Amino acid sequence: MKRLPIPDDVTGDEIDKDVRQELQSLPKTLAEDVARNLVMVARLIDEDPEGAYGYSRVALRLASRVAAVREAAGFAAYATQKYSEALAEFRAARRMTGNTELWPVMADCERGLGRPEKALDMAGAPEVQKLDKAGQVEMRLVAAGARRDMDQLDAAIVTLQSSELASNSIQPWTARLRYAYADALLAAGREGEAREWFAKAVEADRDGSTDASDRLAELDGVEFVDAMDEDDAETETVVTVAVDENTTTDDEPEDEDEDEDEPTDEEASEADQPKIVQIKDTTED
């Protein structure tokens, strides 16, 4: 069996105690090997999903009868959009444990496979009532996504309207719920309300799990431009200011010739209008 390199600082002790307990059914050396691969899955799944998927396959070959391994393999496949494979692993893990906590992500796999109707059926199943609050919110998000897949924007908006959305308390799911609601409102053309909810999502997004701040800036017409000249590595800052030509400066002495012809009414009107000039401040890096 081909193994993947694992840094020396990964011991396997980093895994959750419940997972460690599951691995106790394996021989000690094998358990340690599986644990180290699972740690690598957890480390890489956000930044390098394909890498995480590789380690999950190693763990799966070593211990396919351990529910935690099947679950990790499912999440790694899910992160790489291998939805059919992910769904199979989640179903296997659920059969082994009998719990329903994977129900929302299983429903989202159905969405990924182009079966939003199946996801909606799962959203109305008895298993949802067995989920904790976080799981129920996650199921609501999946159901709203399924509605949008079916071009039912109004239904998606209604699906997200809940006591959790209306609550002022900040929970782990609050930012994502507010973000999904804002995004649905924007898709429905309700820009004013969308801006309000993107702002609320920013307030709740303490760990930057969404791009709500960028979406809010976009709605406000804020554009960030990095004007870097790669040839000479000079950064040019352009400042636009309004200059009243009737105002004199130290560098522009007043004209002492008082015999100059008086301007016409039209010329005077134009002179009263400030002109726009650009001041370029170029500094070398």
LUMDRENMAR-880515 format. One record per residue: residue in three letters; y, z, x of N, C-alpha, C in turn. Coordinates in steps of 0.001 Angstrom, whole numbers, padded with zeros to 6 digits, always signed. Example, Ala and Ser with C-alpha at 12.3 -4.5 7.8 and 13.67 -1.06 7.14 Angstrom:
2
Ala-005690+007800+013190-004500+007800+012300-003300+007800+013200
Ser-002250+007080+012850-001060+007140+013670+000030+007870+012900
***
This chain:
285
Met-001200+000000+000838+000000+000000+000000+001251+000000+000873
Lys+002166-000934+000588+003395-001017+001359+004330+000123+000980
Arg+004770+000877+001970+005714+001964+001737+007118+001533+002144
Leu+008092+002162+001583+009481+001898+001927+010014+003030+002789
Pro+010924+002719+003720+011459+003779+004602+012229+004828+003820
Ile+012011+006075+004210+012697+007204+003579+013355+008036+004676
Pro+014653+008327+004551+015345+009134+005578+014662+010480+005800
Asp+014755+010952+007014+014105+012214+007369+014661+013402+006592
Asp+015935+013298+006169+016526+014431+005470+016038+014565+004029
Val+015267+013582+003557+014695+013652+002206+013335+014346+002308
Thr+013254+015534+001752+012022+016324+001864+011178+016294+000596
Gly+011803+015995-000521+011092+016043-001796+011403+017315-002566
Asp+011934+018291-001858+012283+019555-002515+013529+019412-003392
Glu+014211+018273-003269+015441+018064-004026+015194+017805-005517
Ile+013990+017485-005882+013710+017121-007269+013769+018332-008196
Asp+013934+018053-009465+014017+019102-010479+012726+019929-010496
Lys+012868+021209-010795+011694+022092-010761+010641+021700-011788
Asp+011071+021135-012925+010098+020708-013926+009261+019541-013416
Val+009907+018630-012682+009185+017501-012095+008240+018000-011014
Arg+008726+018938-010214+007888+019508-009162+006641+020146-009762
Gln+006823+020787-010910+005686+021413-011569+004677+020362-012044
Glu+005174+019235-012533+004274+018156-012943+003462+017627-011763
Leu+004090+017573-010609+003425+017014-009430+002375+017964-008843
Gln+002342+019180-009314+001358+020125-008804-000073+019738-009148
Ser-000218+018805-010082-001558+018328-010422-002108+017388-009345
Leu-001255+016993-008409-001658+016088-007334-001959+016867-006056
Pro-002743+016278-005157-002923+016894-003838-001577+017085-003154
Lys-001451+018123-002363-000158+018502-001803+000535+017369-001062
Thr-000173+016685-000157+000443+015611+000621+000910+014470-000279
Leu+000063+014139-001257+000425+013072-002195+001630+013480-003039
Ala+001648+014718-003483+002759+015221-004286+004077+015126-003515
Glu+004038+015478-002233+005237+015406-001399+005706+013965-001247
Asp+004756+013054-001074+005080+011641-000928+005737+011098-002196
Val+005151+011429-003333+005702+010977-004609+007093+011573-004822
Ala+007242+012842-004507+008525+013513-004690+009622+012857-003866
Arg+009324+012499-002637+010332+011871-001776+010747+010507-002338
Asn+009790+009764-002871+010131+008469-003479+010983+008656-004730
Leu+010692+009698-005496+011497+009967-006691+012921+010369-006324
Val+013072+011097-005232+014406+011459-004755+015190+010204-004397
Met+014537+009244-003779+015199+007998-003418+015612+007205-004663
Val+014788+007264-005694+015151+006601-006955+016448+007203-007481
Ala+016503+008519-007507+017695+009212-008021+018925+008916-007170
Arg+018747+008828-005864+019871+008581-004967+020458+007179-005145
Leu+019609+006209-005390+020041+004813-005360+020330+004181-006713
Ile+019893+004817-007789+019894+004127-009078+021273+003676-009545
Asp+022334+004372-009155+023677+003983-009563+024272+002912-008654
Glu+024125+003084-007345+024748+002181-006381+023856+001004-005997
Asp+022568+001200-006000+021628+000154-005589+020411+000156-006518
Pro+020560-000343-007738+019459-000310-008714+018201-001011-008236
Glu+018355-002119-007540+017173-002838-007049+016422-001998-006021
Gly+017170-001311-005161+016531-000428-004195+015798+000708-004891
Ala+016435+001291-005908+015795+002359-006673+014529+001853-007345
Tyr+014589+000636-007852+013422+000049-008510+012252-000063-007531
Gly+012551-000446-006284+011488-000558-005282+010788+000771-005035
Tyr+011553+001845-004900+010951+003161-004679+010187+003637-005912
Ser+010679+003274-007082+009970+003684-008307+008609+003026-008409
Arg+008507+001788-007914+007209+001096-007954+006223+001746-006994
Val+006722+002220-005864+005848+002933-004923+005334+004210-005573
Ala+006233+004987-006172+005838+006230-006836+004850+005950-007961
Leu+005061+004852-008676+004184+004502-009793+002781+004168-009306
Arg+002686+003484-008193+001364+003159-007643+000648+004416-007146
Leu+001439+005395-006698+000844+006626-006182+000417+007588-007288
Ala+001166+007627-008394+000899+008649-009426+001286+008133-010807
Ser+000586+007148-011303+000926+006546-012597+000600+007459-013779
Arg-000163+008519-013546-000527+009409-014645+000399+010604-014782
Val+001479+010600-014026+002471+011673-014107+003637+011174-014954
Ala+003960+011901-016022+004997+011461-016962+006350+011270-016287
Ala+006698+012164-015377+007995+012064-014697+008094+010785-013878
Val+006985+010354-013337+006964+009122-012557+007158+007918-013478
Arg+006480+007929-014632+006649+006832-015588+008084+006767-016100
Glu+008666+007940-016318+010050+007986-016794+011005+007445-015743
Ala+010821+007853-014482+011677+007361-013396+011534+005853-013246
Ala+010307+005363-013363+010074+003921-013277+010773+003202-014425
Gly+010775+003834-015604+011455+003254-016751+012955+003150-016532
Phe+013570+004201-016022+015015+004173-015798+015393+003183-014695
Ala+014553+003065-013675+014840+002097-012612+014746+000672-013145
Ala+013758+000412-013985+013631-000915-014593+014798-001177-015539
Tyr+015189-000169-016284+016321-000277-017211+017608-000605-016457
Ala+017809+000035-015304+019022-000182-014512+019086-001596-013954
Thr+017937-002242-013810+017898-003620-013308+017698-004620-014447
Gln+017870-004150-015676+017800-004988-016884+016416-005600-017109
Lys+015398-004928-016613+014024-005330-016893+013575-004549-018135
Tyr+014105-004944-019283+013983-004138-020484+012560-004032-021020
Ser+011802-005095-020929+010427-005045-021410+009603-004058-020586
Glu+009777-004107-019292+009072-003191-018395+009541-001758-018612
Ala+010840-001583-018766+011385-000250-018997+010841+000343-020278
Leu+010800-000456-021324+010305+000036-022614+008849+000465-022516
Ala+008053-000291-021788+006635+000059-021613+006491+001392-020887
Glu+007320+001614-019864+007242+002871-019114+007715+004051-019950
Phe+008777+003851-020713+009275+004929-021572+008237+005297-022639
Arg+007599+004296-023199+006562+004571-024203+005404+005347-023596
Ala+005039+004988-022373+003948+005700-021692+004337+007154-021447
Ala+005558+007383-020981+006021+008744-020726+006053+009550-022019
Arg+006472+008915-023098+006541+009617-024386+005146+009986-024886
Arg+004185+009099-024690+002804+009425-025094+002281+010625-024315
Met+002670+010717-023061+002174+011800-022221+002806+013146-022567
Thr+004070+013128-022934+004776+014385-023169+004893+014742-024649
Gly+004932+013734-025503+005071+013980-026929+006490+014273-027377
Asn+007470+014277-026439+008848+014564-026847+009590+013274-027185
Thr+010761+013432-027783+011508+012277-028290+012808+012007-027521
Glu+013022+012674-026417+014316+012558-025740+014600+011150-025216
Leu+013557+010335-025057+013753+008975-024577+014013+007985-025716
Trp+014042+008468-026944+014178+007592-028105+015426+006700-028043
Pro+016612+007233-027705+017808+006382-027660+017720+005265-026619
Val+017232+005571-025435+017161+004538-024403+016072+003515-024737
Met+015041+003946-025431+014031+002998-025897+014656+002029-026911
Ala+015488+002565-027797+016177+001716-028773+017118+000747-028072
Asp+017767+001208-027000+018679+000330-026273+017911-000783-025559
Cys+016693-000498-025148+015843-001544-024571+015573-002634-025608
Glu+015387-002222-026855+015193-003206-027925+016427-004095-028045
Arg+017592-003519-027910+018825-004315-027895+018809-005291-026730
Gly+018422-004796-025561+018377-005648-024382+017418-006806-024536
Leu+016400-006615-025335+015407-007661-025584+015820-008583-026725
Gly+017044-008378-027231+017540-009235-028298+017021-008877-029671
Arg+016689-007587-029858+016167-007137-031149+017013-005993-031700
Pro+018294-006257-032034+019161-005191-032529+018673-004605-033852
Glu+018013-005406-034673+017491-004887-035949+016471-003783-035694
Lys+015636-003960-034658+014655-002938-034306+015354-001658-033834
Ala+016436-001828-033074+017197-000664-032608+017774+000110-033789
Leu+018252-000609-034804+018798+000055-035989+017701+000776-036769
Asp+016525+000182-036822+015397+000859-037475+015099+002180-036769
Met+015140+002160-035448+014877+003370-034674+015976+004410-034883
Ala+017216+003932-035106+018326+004862-035339+018161+005624-036635
Gly+017396+005063-037566+017174+005734-038837+015834+006429-038934
Ala+015112+006490-037830+013769+007090-037827+013836+008617-037776
Pro+012774+009298-038229+012742+010765-038216+012889+011361-036820
Glu+012509+010600-035800+012601+011110-034428+014023+011493-034044
Val+015010+010843-034652+016404+011119-034310+016773+012557-034652
Gln+016201+013079-035716+016508+014451-036134+015978+015478-035139
Lys+015059+015075-034305+014489+015984-033313+015287+015990-032012
Leu+016244+015089-031910+017058+015016-030694+018094+016134-030661
Asp+018485+016529-029449+019586+017483-029338+020899+016741-029603
Lys+022011+017457-029554+023301+016855-029886+023617+015652-028983
Ala+023372+015804-027682+023637+014706-026754+022803+013481-027103
Gly+021544+013712-027464+020666+012610-027820+021098+011919-029101
Gln+021588+012691-030053+022052+012109-031309+023310+011275-031108
Val+024200+011743-030240+025398+010961-029926+024993+009670-029227
Glu+024042+009760-028314+023567+008571-027607+022956+007572-028585
Met+022226+008090-029560+021633+007213-030563+022716+006543-031398
Arg+023783+007258-031680+024904+006685-032437+025556+005548-031648
Leu+025700+005737-030342+026267+004701-029494+025392+003451-029483
Val+024083+003660-029411+023153+002525-029420+023225+001789-030755
Ala+023272+002553-031853+023339+001941-033180+024620+001132-033348
Ala+025730+001660-032849+026998+000931-032928+026922-000348-032100
Gly+026287-000256-030938+026109-001444-030114+025268-002495-030811
Ala+024239-002040-031520+023391-002971-032268+024182-003658-033378
Arg+025043-002910-034035+025899-003504-035063+026798-004581-034459
Arg+027339-004321-033297+028189-005307-032648+027380-006524-032220
Asp+026139-006306-031781+025270-007433-031440+025096-008368-032631
Met+025139-007782-033818+024949-008545-035051+026274-008981-035675
Asp+027376-008871-034892+028717-009251-035348+029169-008453-036572
Gln+028759-007203-036644+029168-006324-037742+030153-005285-037189
Leu+031362-005758-036855+032343-004894-036188+032763-003704-037040
Asp+033041-003954-038317+033473-002857-039187+032388-001791-039296
Ala+031140-002239-039395+030025-001291-039473+029882-000509-038175
Ala+030147-001163-037037+030080-000478-035747+031134+000625-035670
Ile+032333+000317-036154+033422+001311-036146+033051+002512-037009
Val+032526+002242-038201+032133+003330-039104+031007+004153-038492
Thr+030076+003498-037814+028950+004196-037186+029435+005229-036171
Leu+030498+004897-035455+031002+005794-034408+031864+006926-034949
Gln+032348+006790-036169+033169+007842-036772+032281+009026-037130
Ser+032534+010137-036489+031665+011310-036646+032430+012564-036287
Ser+031806+013698-036533+032432+014976-036180+032610+015091-034670
Glu+031683+014502-033901+031779+014545-032439+032991+013745-031949
Leu+033277+012631-032622+034436+011826-032258+035731+012545-032612
Ala+035745+013201-033755+036955+013881-034229+037235+015184-033485
Ser+036223+015748-032852+036379+017047-032188+037332+016962-030997
Asn+038118+018013-030808+039031+018085-029666+038362+018669-028420
Ser+037186+019226-028582+036487+019798-027430+035900+018677-026575
Ile+035877+018905-025262+035373+017899-024325+033924+018216-023970
Gln+033049+017300-024301+031636+017424-023998+031231+016290-023048
Pro+030039+016348-022469+029624+015283-021530+029660+013887-022138
Trp+029518+013797-023443+029471+012487-024087+030830+012048-024642
Thr+031820+012909-024618+033086+012645-025303+033772+011368-024809
Ala+033882+011202-023506+034592+010042-022953+033924+008734-023373
Arg+032613+008682-023297+031902+007451-023644+032006+007156-025128
Leu+031978+008186-025955+032082+007996-027400+033473+007476-027767
Arg+034507+008089-027204+035876+007639-027476+036101+006223-026942
Tyr+035540+005947-025787+035680+004614-025193+035031+003554-026084
Ala+033816+003820-026552+033117+002869-027413+033900+002625-028700
Tyr+034490+003685-029236+035276+003561-030471+036522+002713-030213
Ala+037212+002971-029103+038406+002201-028753+038062+000733-028549
Asp+036957+000482-027875+036548-000894-027602+036223-001640-028893
Ala+035572-000959-029822+035246-001567-031110+036517-001859-031904
Leu+037471-000934-031878+038745-001147-032571+039480-002354-031991
Leu+039475-002464-030675+040153-003581-030030+039490-004903-030400
Ala+038162-004916-030426+037441-006133-030805+037754-006538-032238
Ala+038080-005544-033074+038419-005818-034473+039894-006167-034651
Gly+040639-006220-033556+042042-006581-033627+042980-005433-033952
Arg+042490-004209-033910+043308-003036-034233+043837-002427-032928
Glu+044757-003152-032293+045194-002836-030941+045886-001480-030839
Gly+046734-001142-031799+047440+000126-031751+046494+001315-031753
Glu+045517+001275-032652+044531+002352-032707+043669+002360-031454
Ala+043350+001181-030956+042530+001084-029743+043235+001747-028568
Arg+044557+001503-028450+045302+002114-027355+045245+003639-027437
Glu+045394+004150-028660+045354+005605-028865+044024+006190-028404
Trp+042933+005504-028719+041615+006049-028381+041232+005816-026924
Phe+041758+004753-026318+041558+004606-024879+042275+005736-024148
Ala+043465+006115-024635+044196+007234-024031+043407+008531-024178
Lys+042793+008725-025333+041978+009925-025541+040736+009905-024651
Ala+040193+008716-024428+039033+008594-023536+039418+008959-022111
Val+040606+008554-021687+041084+008901-020351+041182+010414-020201
Glu+041678+011091-021219+041805+012553-021178+040453+013230-020985
Ala+039413+012645-021575+038091+013271-021518+037272+012819-020316
Asp+037687+011738-019669+036888+011143-018591+037213+011795-017254
Arg+036692+012976-017052+037029+013751-015867+036332+013278-014607
Asp+035212+012567-014753+034481+012106-013575+034546+010594-013398
Gly+035417+009933-014151+035590+008495-013995+034378+007678-014387
Ser+033685+008091-015432+032477+007382-015849+032773+006102-016622
Thr+034022+005926-017041+034416+004707-017747+035632+004094-017055
Asp+035989+002884-017468+037209+002259-016947+038329+002338-017981
Ala+038332+003443-018731+039318+003614-019802+040747+003517-019285
Ser+041025+004054-018104+042390+004014-017568+042828+002572-017303
Asp+041909+001743-016815+042232+000341-016575+042478-000395-017888
Arg+041647-000088-018881+041823-000747-020183+043155-000350-020815
Leu+043528+000912-020648+044793+001397-021188+045970+000718-020498
Ala+045893+000603-019180+046948-000059-018423+047073-001521-018835
Glu+045946-002152-019079+045945-003554-019505+046652-003712-020850
Leu+046388-002795-021766+047048-002850-023069+048554-002602-022949
Asp+048933-001789-021969+050348-001482-021768+051066-002540-020938
Gly+050319-003556-020519+050940-004643-019757+051199-004309-018316
Val+050500-003319-017784+050682-002938-016380+049757-003785-015527
Glu+050337-004403-014491+049540-005245-013606+049745-004791-012171
Phe+048638-004544-011469+048709-004108-010085+048418-005303-009181
Val+049388-005635-008312+049231-006795-007444+049314-006353-005996
Asp+048335-006768-005205+048337-006469-003785+048755-007733-003049
Ala+050027-007803-002646+050541-009007-001989+050349-008878-000493
Met+049171-009213-000008+048854-009105+001413+048700-010493+002005
Asp+049496-010818+003010+049377-012089+003710+048337-011915+004791
Glu+047168-012528+004605+046069-012329+005540+046330-012977+006896
Asp+047236-013991+006941+047473-014697+008199+048207-013834+009212
Asp+049285-013172+008778+050065-012378+009719+050004-010895+009431
Ala+049139-010495+008453+048916-009076+008126+050201-008365+007791
Glu+051103-009073+007103+052345-008461+006668+052282-008193+005178
Thr+052755-007051+004781+052824-006711+003378+054235-006934+002883
Glu+054373-007770+001863+055693-008117+001352+055912-007453+000005
Thr+056912-006617-000080+057250-005964-001325+058461-006648-001930
Val+058335-007121-003152+059430-007810-003819+060008-006889-004873
Val+061293-006585-004738+061974-005714-005670+062992-006534-006435
Thr+062927-006532-007737+063857-007285-008560+064950-006357-009059
Val+066194-006737-008788+067329-005908-009201+068361-006788-009880
Ala+069195-006175-010717+070291-006888-011381+071572-006606-010625
Val+072300-007667-010260+073523-007520-009486+074683-008062-010305
Asp+075694-007245-010475+076907-007674-011159+077826-008296-010126
Glu+078141-009603-010280+078928-010294-009275+080366-009789-009219
Asn+080786-009037-010232+082139-008495-010222+082252-007250-009360
Thr+081091-006755-008908+081078-005547-008097+081111-005912-006627
Thr+081955-005278-005869+082055-005580-004448+081278-004563-003654
Thr+080897-004930-002442+080187-004028-001541+080924-004006-000220
Asp+080485-003117+000671+081116-003024+001984+080936-004302+002773
Asp+079828-005008+002515+079543-006229+003251+080240-007430+002642
Glu+080842-007269+001483+081484-008386+000790+082902-007985+000410
Pro+083874-008165+001311+085258-007725+001052+085868-008489-000103
Glu+086792-007820-000768+087447-008456-001893+088338-009593-001407
Asp+088430-010599-002226+089289-011736-001903+090736-011319-002140
Glu+091564-011386-001053+092944-010939-001158+093863-012017-001704
Asp+093295-013235-001887+094143-014321-002373+094324-014185-003875
Glu+095537-013736-004291+095762-013519-005702+096277-014749-006400
Asp+096451-015842-005611+096996-017062-006210+095920-017966-006772
Glu+094657-017549-006658+093541-018389-007117+093645-018573-008618
Asp+093254-019762-009103+093326-020082-010519+092529-019100-011344
Glu+093088-018727-012493+092392-017836-013393+091195-018575-013999
Pro+090037-017914-014162+088855-018578-014732+089073-018843-016210
Thr+088433-019890-016693+088454-020192-018121+087672-019127-018857
Asp+087798-019132-020221+087055-018152-021023+085562-018315-020824
Glu+085097-019560-020751+083648-019812-020580+083161-019327-019238
Glu+083969-019564-018176+083584-019112-016843+083581-017596-016774
Ala+084531-016972-017453+084595-015505-017439+083392-014920-018125
Ser+082954-015559-019212+081777-015065-019943+080546-015120-019071
Glu+080406-016242-018316+079248-016369-017426+079322-015352-016300
Ala+080513-015086-015814+080667-014154-014692+080311-012744-015082
Asp+080465-012430-016378+080151-011084-016839+078660-010812-016857
Gln+077856-011872-016835+076397-011686-016903+075848-011377-015518
Pro+075115-010276-015372+074533-009965-014057+073486-010994-013677
Lys+073403-011338-012411+072391-012283-011943+071250-011538-011272
Ile+070084-012135-011389+068879-011517-010837+068619-012046-009443
Val+068465-011157-008504+068130-011558-007139+066897-010798-006711
Gln+066222-011256-005700+065034-010584-005170+065278-010156-003736
Ile+064951-008928-003471+065088-008378-002117+063704-008236-001536
Lys+063418-008854-000454+062080-008807+000147+062074-007854+001323
Asp+061194-006897+001237+061058-005900+002317+059746-006151+002997
Thr+059775-006724+004184+058537-007087+004891+058319-006151+006050
Thr+057172-005474+006002+056843-004537+007081+055497-004907+007645
Glu+055399-004838+008963+054126-005137+009595+053225-003936+009533
Asp+051883-004205+009278+050904-003100+009262+050719-002551+010649
***
